[in-house]
Amino acid sequence: MSFERFVSFRYLRAKRKQKFISLISVISVLGVAVGVMALIVVLSVYTGFTEGLRDQIIGINAHIMIHRPGIGIADPDQLKQEVESFSGVEAATPNIFGQALVTSGKYSSGIAIRGLDPVTAGKVLNLESKMVSGKLIDLADDSGLPLIFLGRELASQLRVDMGWKVRLLSPNGTLTPVGVLPKVQTCVVGGIFATGMYEYDSTIGFVNLETARRLVGLDGNEVQSLELRVRNIDKADDVAVTVRQHIGPSYLVRDWKQVNQNLFAALKLEKIGIFIALALIILVASLNIISTLVMVVMEKNKDIAILKSMGARTGSIMRIFFYQGAMIGLTGTALGVGAGLGLCSLLKRYKIIELPSNVYPMSTLPVKVMPDDILIIAIVAVLITLLATLYPSWKASRVRPADALTYE
């Protein structure tokens, strides 16, 4: 151990006459620990919430969407085989979308109709896991009236349940001298789903492709889009570029990041703001470190003078108090990281905090610990505390032996 570290640790362990300085040292350590713990817990919860929201959004939406604006896709089977051969693509399914008015007796509501292929949709969408009643393959049943899957909130608004009949009125109807005669299709509620997001559960209805074609007015085997699922959702944008290069510019290829870029950009900005706000806790704790070291310098004024009289250099005196402040900062950071990870583990394991399901897309407080976040928090905390030691260390190095020992 070097001379500077030896003296620094002696100062930390020594029983000072001024007990108040020891108390401030403990408060400084706890302040850094609390700041680090708060940052870890809050950012882990925020990351968990962001990923939970992402999973809910992607749950009934594809990772990549292929459209042909104004024309549609006349031969979806051929395009499906082509894109499924690309690296990173797991599966593809055709999709038709449109707008309609759904009625049940005296209740009615606007609805976004989505036509699915019951056989291939389950490989791309996570709709099956969202079903409260019914199964995705039920949409393939053509023995009677076509089936429709409604969101739980929409079914509640229409006062319908499994087996009830609803009527769909599409604006893509027949042009007559008195106006457009809407297309009308009677469907049976064959399934109810709940995504946890009110906007989806109150506005979306799923039908099979044939029913959607009749409502929208498409011919033959035509669909409006092809939806893809990729192996790694974080690389969906790279896969989308590959698909776009191969199928040509006549198709519009968009990944989930592009579709929801405003939402996730806002969430990322909020995360940065939260980090800066909570980092102020560590900054406040670093002020305690400054006051602690300044008081230690005042208490050890004569000791510093003696050390300099014995040949200690200015740099050595600075390092003594730098190491002392660094030890306080490192101890507080280590305690904060341990406490933060421990609290995150408890929240994740025991689901202590419950959230109202009608407000949030998840029922319990989500926690997702990211190693990169932990590393950044620890580095920032250590840097702030090290910067806090510079002024007291410089102040100690400026002590003049002749002035400090004049009356001794």
DRENKE-973432 format. One record per residue: residue in three letters; x, y, z of N, C-alpha, C in turn. Coordinates in steps of 0.001 Angstrom, whole numbers, padded with zeros to 6 digits, always signed. Layout:
residues N
ALAXYZXYZXYZ...
***
This chain:
residues 408
MET+000847-001192+000000+000000+000000+000000+000883+001242+000000SER+000535+002208-000855+001316+003429-000934+001105+004286+000313PHE+002008+005238+000486+001952+006137+001636+000630+006916+001667GLU+000201+007401+000495-001025+008197+000448-002254+007375+000849ARG-002345+006137+000331-003490+005289+000671-003481+004929+002150PHE-002287+004680+002696-002190+004319+004114-002723+005445+004999VAL-002283+006668+004726-002737+007808+005534-004230+008055+005322SER-004688+007920+004071-006108+008142+003777-006984+007176+004542PHE-006615+005875+004556-007422+004886+005283-007337+005106+006792ARG-006204+005577+007262-006088+005896+008692-007049+007015+009070TYR-007178+008018+008212-008110+009116+008475-009558+008626+008478LEU-009868+007667+007581-011236+007142+007533-011571+006337+008783ARG-010573+005590+009315-010837+004732+010470-010649+005441+011799ALA-010003+006573+011794-009657+007237+013053-010890+007740+013783LYS-010842+007697+015095-011911+008266+015930-011631+009742+016130ARG-012357+010529+015427-012105+011962+015449-012702+012599+016693LYS-012104+013716+017059-012663+014484+018175-014002+015087+017772GLN-014092+015471+016486-015344+016055+016008-016215+014939+015421LYS-017073+014361+016247-017933+013253+015812-018874+013666+014683PHE-019144+014953+014595-020058+015433+013565-019520+015131+012166ILE-018191+015162+011997-017586+014871+010705-017837+013415+010314SER-017739+012513+011285-018021+011102+011010-019469+010907+010588LEU-020370+011631+011250-021786+011526+010887-022021+011998+009454ILE-021373+013095+009063-021540+013590+007701-020962+012601+006694SER-019875+011917+007068-019307+010902+006174-020301+009787+005920VAL-020966+009340+006986-021979+008285+006844-023140+008776+005990ILE-023563+010018+006235-024663+010590+005441-024258+010688+003963SER-023000+011025+003704-022523+011113+002322-022597+009756+001629VAL-022140+008720+002331-022205+007366+001768-023651+006976+001490LEU-024539+007225+002469-025947+006874+002299-026600+007697+001193GLY-026197+008961+001079-026760+009804+000018-026425+009273-001363VAL-025167+008902-001567-024771+008321-002854-025501+007008-003088ALA-025601+006187-002033-026265+004886-002164-027732+005042-002533VAL-028416+005971-001870-029836+006194-002170-030024+006704-003592GLY-029154+007620-004024-029260+008133-005389-029058+007047-006435VAL-028044+006222-006231-027784+005125-007172-028928+004119-007158MET-029408+003776-005968-030526+002828-005857-031771+003361-006557ALA-032075+004638-006341-033253+005230-006973-033129+005216-008490LEU-031949+005541-008998-031742+005523-010445-031934+004127-011021ILE-031369+003124-010366-031478+001750-010867-032929+001289-010873VAL-033648+001518-009776-035029+001045-009664-035927+001759-010673VAL-035821+003087-010729-036706+003853-011615-036430+003535-013082LEU-035156+003478-013482-034845+003177-014876-035207+001735-015230SER-035076+000817-014277-035471-000572-014531-036979-000676-014713VAL-037729+000044-013891-039190+000052-014045-039576+000703-015363TYR-038902+001793-015699-039222+002495-016945-038907+001617-018160THR-037762+000924-018111-037412+000011-019203-038421-001118-019301GLY-038829-001667-018148-039830-002727-018155-041156-002257-018715PHE-041544-001030-018354-042802-000486-018873-042712-000278-020386THR-041580+000252-020868-041416+000493-022301-041472-000816-023086GLU-040765-001848-022581-040775-003125-023285-042141-003798-023187GLY-042813-003638-022042-044164-004185-021930-045122-003523-022904LEU-044992-002206-023035-045828-001481-023993-045507-001906-025417ARG-044219-002091-025693-043820-002555-027027-044399-003933-027333ASP-044325-004834-026359-044859-006179-026571-046363-006159-026792GLN-047061-005251-026078-048506-005154-026262-048838-004636-027660ILE-048069-003658-028121-048324-003091-029443-048026-004109-030533ILE-046898-004805-030397-046506-005775-031408-047345-007046-031307GLY-048004-007242-030165-048747-008482-029951-049739-008791-031051ILE-050500-007782-031485-051488-008014-032541-051117-007261-033817ASN-049882-006798-033878-049360-006166-035095-048088-006887-035510ALA-047800-006864-036787-046627-007559-037297-045359-006747-037067HIS-044223-007424-037185-042937-006739-037067-042650-005893-038299ILE-043075-006398-039470-042873-005676-040738-044161-005761-041554MET-044553-004642-042176-045743-004606-043031-045344-004237-044457ILE-045856-004998-045423-045610-004734-046840-046928-004306-047480HIS-046977-003100-048033-048173-002568-048683-047865-002267-050153ARG-048916-002194-050933-048801-001709-052299-049869-000643-052477PRO-049535+000617-052154-050547+001678-052105-051318+001822-053411GLY-052651+001843-053284-053515+002087-054424-053737+000911-055333ILE-052957-000165-055200-053062-001307-056108-053445-002578-055361GLY-052801-002815-054237-053004-004063-053518-052059-005139-054025ILE-052070-006272-053376-051206-007402-053736-052079-008464-054381ALA-051927-008636-055694-052804-009538-056447-052470-011002-056206ASP-051182-011315-055987-050767-012703-055780-049991-012806-054465PRO-050704-012798-053324-050007-012803-052032-049241-014089-051753ASP-049697-015223-052309-049009-016492-052046-047599-016497-052612GLN-047438-015969-053824-046112-015917-054431-045188-014978-053666LEU-045699-013795-053288-044892-012844-052511-044553-013425-051148LYS-045477-014153-050552-045249-014767-049236-044090-015762-049308GLN-044082-016605-050325-042991-017567-050472-041655-016859-050688GLU-041689-015764-051423-040449-015039-051712-039861-014419-050451VAL-040682-013709-049668-040151-013004-048499-039786-013973-047375GLU-040452-015117-047300-040113-016084-046255-038751-016725-046488SER-038214-016591-047690-036886-017137-047981-035771-016188-047563PHE-036117-014942-047182-035098-013981-046788-034568-014298-045392SER-033306-013985-045166-032685-014201-043862-033327-013297-042804GLY-033655-013891-041680-034252-013140-040577-035758-013169-040534VAL-036420-013599-041625-037883-013654-041670-038349-015040-041226GLU-039244-015074-040239-039764-016341-039745-041019-016776-040484ALA-041957-015861-040675-043232-016224-041301-043894-014977-041861ALA-044869-015202-042745-045627-014105-043346-047090-014515-043438THR-047977-013517-043424-049405-013779-043525-050081-012611-044234PRO-051093-012879-045077-051805-011785-045754-052756-011077-044801ASN-053084-009841-045154-053938-009038-044284-054789-008084-045122ILE-056013-007884-044690-056927-006916-045305-057472-006032-044195PHE-057543-004743-044442-058048-003835-043419-059056-002882-044035GLY-059997-002440-043214-061022-001513-043668-061792-000939-042493GLN-062701-000050-042798-063527+000604-041785-064982+000172-041962ALA-065697+000077-040862-067112-000311-040924-067824+000216-039689LEU-069131+000107-039721-069976+000411-038573-070547-000914-038088VAL-070354-001220-036819-070875-002457-036266-072047-002117-035358THR-073148-002865-035508-074361-002614-034726-074849-003913-034103SER-075488-003764-032961-076143-004899-032290-077391-004333-031618GLY-078515-004459-032283-079727-003865-031735-079624-002350-031781LYS-079769-001731-030614-079731-000267-030550-078337+000282-030259TYR-077338-000585-030166-075966-000142-029880-075134-000241-031152SER-074272+000728-031354-073419+000734-032537-072101+001424-032222SER-071096+001164-033079-069781+001767-032872-068978+001628-034155GLY-068045+002529-034360-067111+002392-035470-066116+001291-035171ILE-065662+000600-036218-064762-000523-036006-063743-000579-037132ALA-062532-000951-036788-061483-001198-037773-061467-002698-038057ILE-061848-003068-039271-061922-004472-039654-060551-004938-040148ARG-060115-006093-039648-058877-006703-040125-059162-008131-040562GLY-058907-008399-041834-059093-009743-042356-057826-010561-042238LEU-057935-011764-041642-056769-012604-041384-056925-013963-042049ASP-055795-014588-042306-055766-015998-042693-055596-016806-041411PRO-056623-017543-040953-056543-018242-039662-055399-019253-039588VAL-054945-019762-040734-053904-020785-040729-052523-020183-040483THR-052228-019049-041132-050878-018470-041045-050769-017296-040078ALA-051889-016705-039673-051837-015510-038817-051204-015808-037467GLY-051433-017019-036938-050873-017362-035636-049363-017428-035625LYS-048736-017598-036806-047280-017641-036876-046662-016245-036869VAL-047485-015233-037129-046990-013863-037222-047464-013009-036052LEU-048728-013143-035673-049331-012344-034613-049466-013172-033331ASN-049470-012485-032207-049673-013150-030920-051129-013065-030485LEU-052043-013074-031442-053460-012918-031120-053991-014077-030293GLU-053473-015274-030536-053974-016452-029818-053821-016294-028316SER-052693-015710-027886-052451-015540-026447-053320-014454-025838LYS-053934-013606-026690-054787-012531-026195-056260-012928-026135MET-056584-014128-026613-057981-014538-026686-058537-014862-025303VAL-059652-014219-024967-060369-014530-023730-061341-015691-023976SER-061977-015656-025140-062884-016723-025561-062640-017004-027035GLY-062741-018280-027420-062556-018653-028805-061108-018909-029161LYS-060902-019471-030366-059573-019757-030875-059421-019158-032265LEU-058177-018858-032624-057920-018206-033896-058376-019059-035080ILE-058200-020369-034994-058557-021246-036099-060062-021271-036343ASP-060854-020799-035354-062316-020784-035522-062740-019886-036678LEU-061902-018900-037038-062259-018009-038141-062369-018748-039474ALA-061749-019936-039548-061804-020710-040789-063134-021441-040967ASP-063978-021433-039957-065268-022134-040029-066202-021390-040991ASP-066588-022064-042087-067481-021461-043066-068804-022229-043177SER-069170-022934-042116-070386-023738-042145-071651-022901-041979GLY-071526-021702-041463-072691-020842-041263-072330-019402-041510LEU-072882-018518-040697-072531-017103-040795-071058-016914-040440PRO-070375-015981-041104-068958-015742-040777-068789-015266-039340LEU-067661-015638-038766-067374-015268-037385-066578-013966-037342ILE-066674-013276-036216-065907-012060-035973-065380-012100-034547PHE-064134-011677-034367-063530-011548-033046-063581-010076-032655LEU-064118-009799-031494-064230-008423-031004-063348-008227-029776GLY-062842-006993-029619-062141-006646-028393-063102-006630-027211ARG-062577-006886-026043-063441-006982-024861-064185-005680-024593GLU-063523-004559-024764-064182-003277-024533-065271-003020-025575LEU-065013-003373-026830-066007-003175-027879-067211-004083-027659ALA-066968-005322-027255-068071-006240-026961-068913-005714-025809SER-068260-005093-024839-069003-004518-023714-069846-003333-024160GLN-069286-002510-025057-070046-001356-025560-071269-001799-026360LEU-071122-002890-027121-072229-003380-027940-073189-004280-027163ARG-072843-004599-025930-073655-005485-025082-073843-006856-025749VAL-072738-007430-026248-072809-008742-026891-071810-009678-026232ASP-072006-010985-026486-071126-012016-025957-070983-013106-027007MET-070305-014169-026664-070084-015272-027589-071416-015790-028132GLY-071466-015960-029466-072651-016502-030109-073683-015471-030521TRP-073497-014213-030123-074446-013165-030488-074150-012687-031920LYS-075189-012164-032557-075049-011663-033920-074837-010149-033920VAL-073962-009703-034820-073739-008276-035032-073806-008023-036527ARG-074018-006789-036907-074136-006428-038314-073057-005404-038657LEU-072346-005687-039758-071299-004797-040234-071792-004037-041451LEU-071653-002721-041439-072037-001865-042566-070778-001199-043101SER-070397-001567-044332-069180-001033-044928-069503+000134-045844PRO-068732+001204-045829-068961+002336-046740-068591+002003-048182ASN-067866+000900-048412-067496+000508-049782-068657-000260-050411GLY-069738+000447-050665-070953-000187-051168-071187+000085-052643THR-072460-000021-053027-072861+000153-054422-073357+001568-054650LEU-072880+002188-055726-073284+003549-056057-074674+003519-056696THR-075628+004279-056157-077003+004368-056663-077319+005832-056945PRO-078422+006113-057636-078786+007524-057914-078987+008358-056668VAL-079318+007714-055565-079567+008469-054331-078361+008461-053399GLY-077283+007825-053824-076107+007783-052972-075475+006404-052981VAL-074583+006159-051993-073893+004873-051886-074693+003963-050961LEU-075042+002791-051473-075738+001798-050658-074692+000943-049953PRO-074581+001033-048646-073511+000309-047945-073689-001204-048032LYS-072552-001897-047985-072585-003349-047918-072874-003757-046481VAL-073735-004757-046357-074131-005218-045026-073756-006687-044887GLN-073112-007011-043776-072726-008390-043514-073054-008737-042064THR-073838-009774-041883-074156-010249-040543-073108-011272-040111CYS-072572-011095-038910-071542-011988-038372-071956-012473-036987VAL-071344-013555-036589-071549-014111-035256-070281-013891-034444VAL-070421-013433-033214-069266-013226-032334-068690-014602-031989GLY-067528-014898-032558-066905-016203-032328-065701-016146-031413GLY-065345-014954-030970-064202-014833-030074-064106-013433-029498ILE-063550-013331-028314-063327-012049-027638-061878-012025-027174PHE-061182-010956-027497-059775-010833-027125-059567-009621-026234ALA-058463-009626-025501-058107-008513-024610-056598-008316-024682THR-056170-007218-025285-054748-006910-025395-054229-006144-024191GLY-055136-005538-023417-054720-004688-022316-054607-003231-022709MET-054773-002930-023997-054728-001549-024482-056124-001151-024947TYR-056674-000125-024319-058057+000270-024564-058285+000639-026029GLU-057308+001301-026664-057474+001734-028053-057684+000556-028985TYR-057029-000565-028699-057187-001753-029528-058453-002516-029167ASP-058684-002688-027871-059817-003505-027423-061168-002864-027705SER-061176-001579-028019-062455-000900-028255-062691-000538-029718THR-061744-000869-030602-061901-000414-031990-061638-001479-033046ILE-061103-002638-032699-060665-003606-033699-061561-004841-033704GLY-061821-005352-034900-062521-006615-035072-061815-007450-036119PHE-061672-008757-035877-060986-009654-036802-061998-010574-037486VAL-061872-010698-038789-062683-011630-039577-061731-012382-040506ASN-062272-013403-041220-061419-014108-042166-061275-013304-043460LEU-060410-013755-044329-060092-012988-045541-061291-012834-046464GLU-062079-013889-046612-063218-013821-047530-064235-012786-047075THR-064520-012773-045786-065471-011783-045260-064938-010372-045454ALA-063643-010193-045206-063032-008871-045371-063058-008436-046840ARG-062838-009381-047756-062879-009024-049183-064265-008528-049584ARG-065313-009182-049098-066672-008759-049442-066962-007364-048912LEU-066479-007079-047707-066747-005770-047101-065946-004659-047764VAL-064706-004946-048101-063823-003922-048657-064013-003783-050168GLY-064416-004880-050815-064635-004828-052261-063446-005258-053071LEU-062668-006237-052594-061535-006767-053339-061961-007967-054167ASP-061219-008228-055232-061543-009320-056138-060546-010464-056000GLY-061013-011675-056337-060146-012844-056424-059391-013128-055149ASN-058049-013259-055289-057180-013593-054159-056453-012355-053623GLU-056901-011193-054006-056201-009945-053684-056267-009622-052192VAL-055164-009078-051669-055098-008583-050291-054452-007201-050326GLN-054525-006504-049203-053969-005144-049137-052541-005102-048622SER-052173-006094-047820-050821-006075-047270-050377-007478-046894LEU-049069-007587-046695-048475-008824-046199-047710-008466-044929GLU-047941-009241-043871-047315-008951-042577-046276-010020-042263LEU-045131-009579-041751-044004-010475-041504-043635-010513-040033ARG-043120-011661-039631-042550-011811-038296-041062-012121-038464VAL-040213-011429-037704-038770-011631-037795-038264-012311-036538ARG-037066-012872-036635-036505-013607-035495-036075-012669-034372ASN-035528-011527-034722-035056-010556-033731-035759-009230-033978ILE-036673-008864-033094-037470-007656-033329-036620-006396-033292ASP-035487-006430-032591-034619-005253-032545-033910-005010-033877LYS-033858-006029-034736-033231-005890-036051-034267-005884-037168ALA-035518-005571-036808-036581-005544-037810-036304-004500-038886ASP-035681-003381-038526-035391-002344-039522-034372-002823-040555ASP-033380-003624-040118-032398-004164-041063-033052-005164-042014VAL-033930-006017-041467-034627-006982-042310-035527-006252-043306ALA-036176-005173-042844-037048-004399-043736-036270-003822-044908VAL-035038-003370-044670-034202-002848-045752-033900-003943-046769THR-033591-005149-046273-033315-006275-047168-034529-006621-048019VAL-035706-006677-047380-036939-006984-048097-037222-005916-049147ARG-037053-004666-048785-037325-003554-049705-036416-003614-050940GLN-035163-003984-050727-034216-004051-051843-034564-005176-052820HIS-035132-006268-052309-035404-007421-053150-036741-007330-053888ILE-037776-006796-053235-039106-006821-053874-039384-005579-054705GLY-038536-004561-054603-038668-003409-055489-039355-002215-054850PRO-039244-001049-055498-039776+000198-054931-041287+000346-055048SER-041945-000543-055786-043409-000415-055914-044126-000800-054635TYR-043413-001448-053716-043996-001852-052432-043522-000902-051327LEU-044399-000632-050392-044058+000168-049219-043794-000783-048055VAL-042549-000816-047579-042134-001723-046506-041850-000895-045262ARG-042572-001184-044186-042400-000439-042932-042271-001420-041774ASP-041313-001170-040891-041163-002008-039707-041840-001344-038518TRP-041932-002080-037418-042675-001592-036253-042027-000342-035651LYS-040731-000171-035810-040059+001019-035286-040504+002266-036035GLN-040664+002151-037357-041127+003293-038142-042569+003649-037816VAL-043394+002638-037659-044817+002872-037399-045018+003565-036059ASN-044206+003209-035070-044382+003745-033707-043210+004623-033287GLN-042523+005242-034256-041305+005970-033921-041563+007173-033015ASN-042682+007860-033176-042960+009023-032329-043157+008619-030871LEU-043891+007524-030661-044152+007056-029298-042863+006669-028601PHE-042040+005840-029249-040842+005338-028588-039754+006412-028504ALA-039758+007373-029414-038828+008499-029288-039173+009343-028069ALA-040473+009537-027839-040908+010289-026654-040547+009541-025376LEU-040723+008219-025371-040383+007425-024185-038881+007467-023912LYS-038076+007437-024980-036624+007501-024797-036209+008852-024230LEU-036829+009922-024718-036521+011258-024208-036915+011383-022737GLU-038051+010815-022366-038477+010852-020971-037503+010087-020084LYS-036972+008975-020586-036013+008195-019804-034754+009012-019526ILE-034291+009750-020530-033109+010605-020343-033407+011695-019311GLY-034613+012273-019392-034993+013305-018420-035046+012765-017007ILE-035587+011563-016842-035647+010945-015516-034242+010692-014994PHE-033353+010219-015862-031968+009961-015449-031306+011240-014942ILE-031483+012338-015678-030861+013600-015275-031444+014084-013946ALA-032772+013969-013801-033415+014446-012577-032941+013660-011360LEU-032872+012338-011489-032469+011520-010342-030970+011595-010085ALA-030196+011917-011127-028756+012076-010919-028458+013259-010003LEU-029419+014179-009869-029233+015310-008957-029144+014842-007502ILE-029771+013689-007197-029645+013138-005838-028184+012818-005545ILE-027505+012215-006525-026085+011903-006353-025278+013194-006252LEU-025671+014205-007014-024974+015488-006958-025097+016114-005577VAL-026286+016036-004982-026477+016559-003625-025605+015799-002638ALA-025542+014466-002813-024699+013661-001922-023226+014031-002085SER-022825+014389-003303-021432+014775-003520-021091+016084-002801LEU-022097+016948-002629-021858+018172-001852-021541+017830-000403ASN-022171+016780+000107-021840+016315+001457-020396+015825+001528ILE-019949+015186+000440-018550+014733+000414-017602+015927+000465ILE-017934+016979-000258-017103+018189-000231-017029+018756+001180SER-018211+018889+001820-018224+019454+003180-017481+018548+004152THR-017599+017217+003977-016894+016290+004862-015383+016459+004740LEU-014903+016469+003509-013456+016573+003304-012920+017934+003726VAL-013709+018983+003510-013260+020306+003952-013100+020329+005466MET-014045+019731+006183-013935+019679+007649-012769+018804+008092VAL-012521+017714+007338-011363+016876+007671-010078+017669+007475VAL-010006+018436+006401-008830+019273+006159-008634+020265+007303MET-009739+020866+007762-009639+021803+008885-009184+021095+010149GLU-009686+019881+010366-009315+019144+011575-007858+018683+011526LYS-007431+018261+010318-006088+017713+010163-005092+018763+009648ASN-005375+020010+009882-004526+021075+009375-003088+020935+009875LYS-002938+020658+011152-001594+020525+011734-000921+019259+011242ASP-001696+018174+011075-001120+016925+010566-000593+017116+009153ILE-001348+017846+008360-000902+018107+006982+000396+018911+007000ALA+000457+019902+007867+001673+020729+007969+002877+019877+008366ILE+002665+018936+009322+003772+018068+009761+004226+017167+008617LEU+003251+016609+007881+003598+015737+006747+004411+016505+005707LYS+004019+017749+005428+004754+018537+004444+006138+018908+004975SER+006238+019138+006294+007539+019439+006891+008471+018238+006811MET+007880+017015+006825+008675+015787+006745+009015+015418+005300GLY+008549+016222+004346+008933+015972+002963+007816+015536+002041ALA+006591+015452+002546+005468+015063+001678+005228+016140+000634ARG+005057+015724-000589+004846+016670-001667+003385+017097-001758THR+003170+018158-002545+001801+018670-002723+000899+017615-003352GLY+001422+016894-004354+000639+015841-005001+000253+014744-004040SER+001130+014388-003133+000835+013340-002154-000294+013768-001224ILE-000258+015021-000773-001329+015525+000097-002668+015495-000647MET-002671+015888-001922-003908+015859-002710-004442+014442-002830ARG-003529+013483-003076-003971+012095-003236-004543+011513-001955ILE-004041+011959-000802-004566+011457+000477-006061+011736+000591PHE-006448+012969+000308-007861+013334+000455-008675+012910-000769PHE-008005+012787-001921-008699+012255-003087-009112+010805-002848TYR-008202+010008-002291-008516+008613-001996-009616+008508-000946GLN-009597+009431+000020-010621+009396+001065-012007+009660+000476GLY-012104+010680-000374-013387+010953-001016-013791+009852-001980ALA-012785+009293-002700-013090+008203-003629-013632+006990-002885MET-013076+006712-001700-013572+005577-000922-015025+005785-000502ILE-015370+007024-000122-016767+007317+000235-017674+007117-000984GLY-017238+007634-002137-018049+007509-003341-018200+006066-003801LEU-017100+005323-003809-017151+003931-004248-017990+003066-003307THR-017859+003327-001995-018668+002570-001036-020152+002854-001238GLY-020504+004149-001393-021903+004500-001619-022434+003918-002917THR-021605+003950-003979-022036+003400-005267-022260+001898-005168ALA-021328+001194-004519-021465-000263-004379-022713-000617-003575LEU-022937+000109-002463-024136-000149-001663-025405+000145-002460GLY-025375+001237-003247-026547+001601-004047-026849+000582-005124VAL-025793+000095-005794-025998-000925-006832-026572-002197-006217GLY-026019-002620-005086-026529-003820-004421-027967-003661-003969ALA-028275-002508-003357-029639-002272-002885-030616-002153-004052GLY-030186-001477-005126-031059-001316-006292-031381-002636-006956LEU-030358-003473-007157-030589-004781-007766-031438-005669-006866GLY-031205-005577-005558-032006-006362-004628-033470-005955-004646LEU-033724-004632-004654-035107-004157-004684-035787-004516-005999CYS-035054-004412-007106-035619-004802-008414-035969-006281-008427SER-035117-007095-007815-035383-008534-007753-036645-008827-006942LEU-036826-008114-005841-038030-008307-005024-039287-007887-005787LEU-039225-006723-006448-040381-006239-007207-040733-007175-008360LYS-039707-007742-008981-039936-008631-010116-040459-009991-009670ARG-040012-010443-008517-040379-011795-008077-041727-011846-007394TYR-041991-010894-006521-043198-010977-005702-044346-010110-006199LYS-044141-009294-007256-045217-008484-007840-045952-007687-006761ILE-045181-006937-005975-045736-006252-004809-046711-005154-005218ILE-046366-004403-006250-047178-003245-006663-048058-003651-007841GLU-049362-003534-007676-050308-003845-008742-050793-002562-009408LEU-051061-002658-010700-051512-001517-011483-052934-001757-011972PRO-053756-000708-012056-055117-000878-012590-055065-001272-014060SER-055667-002409-014397-055585-002937-015759-056336-002077-016770ASN-057296-001250-016297-058036-000399-017233-057294+000885-017572VAL-056147+001101-016933-055353+002299-017191-054029+001934-017870TYR-053369+000874-017377-052058+000490-017887-052153-000820-018666PRO-051238-001030-019619-051266-002261-020414-050688-003467-019705MET-050369-003362-018408-049906-004502-017635-050508-004417-016232SER-050616-005565-015570-051331-005624-014292-050425-005376-013089THR-049122-005603-013226-048186-005379-012127-047041-004497-012607LEU-046311-003938-011638-045217-003033-011974-044126-003802-012707PRO-043843-003450-013963-042838-004194-014732-041423-003765-014355VAL-040508-004722-014304-039109-004433-013969-038218-005136-014979LYS-037334-004402-015599-036383-004959-016561-035025-004322-016297VAL-034100-005097-015706-032771-004592-015379-031881-004730-016607MET-031332-003595-017039-030430-003581-018197-028988-003384-017708PRO-028076-004324-018018-026683-004182-017570-026044-002869-018027ASP-026389-002405-019221-025817-001143-019705-026243+000028-018820ASP-027519+000027-018393-027993+001093-017504-027251+001065-016175ILE-027048-000123-015623-026336-000256-014342-024913+000275-014477LEU-024253-000085-015587-022872+000358-015793-022794+001875-015917ILE-023713+002469-016679-023708+003928-016855-023976+004630-015531ILE-024944+004124-014759-025260+004722-013448-024049+004674-012534ALA-023384+003527-012485-022218+003384-011603-021094+004327-012035ILE-020846+004416-013334-019774+005296-013825-020090+006759-013524VAL-021331+007182-013761-021723+008572-013492-021601+008888-012003ALA-022044+007960-011156-021968+008185-009705-020520+008327-009257VAL-019642+007457-009751-018226+007519-009357-017592+008809-009862LEU-017896+009195-011104-017318+010430-011650-017753+011661-010862ILE-019041+011722-010508-019535+012873-009742-018833+012957-008391THR-018707+011802-007715-018079+011808-006387-016582+012114-006487LEU-015941+011653-007552-014514+011967-007707-014308+013451-007975LEU-015177+014039-008775-015086+015480-009022-015277+016272-007735ALA-016115+015726-006836-016373+016424-005572-015155+016449-004667THR-014187+015559-004911-013002+015508-004037-011908+016482-004481LEU-012059+017055-005669-010952+017848-006213-010689+019114-005398TYR-011762+019866-005087-011548+021123-004359-010974+020886-002947PRO-011561+019973-002128-010957+019754-000800-009519+019254-000885SER-009203+018416-001871-007837+017916-002017-006883+019058-002363TRP-007342+019912-003276-006517+021071-003626-006337+021991-002427LYS-007413+022168-001652-007344+023021-000455-006340+022475+000552ALA-006330+021135+000711-005388+020526+001664-003945+020716+001198SER-003727+020625-000121-002362+020759-000640-001822+022180-000501ARG-002706+023168-000283-002289+024560-000174-001946+024962+001266VAL-002073+024024+002224-001726+024339+003619-000227+024628+003722ARG+000102+025712+004381+001504+026108+004543+001951+025748+005949PRO+003001+024912+006065+003450+024479+007398+003764+025640+008341ALA+004356+026689+007837+004727+027807+008720+003493+028453+009338ASP+002411+028572+008564+001188+029173+009098+000480+028243+010054ALA+000431+026930+009745-000310+025987+010573+000389+025701+011882LEU+001723+025806+011937+002477+025440+013141+003045+026658+013866THR+002569+027842+013551+003133+029048+014132+003008+029062+015643TYR+001845+028670+016173+001611+028768+017630+001725+027408+018311GLU+002331+026431+017638+002492+025116+018259+003846+025011+018960
***
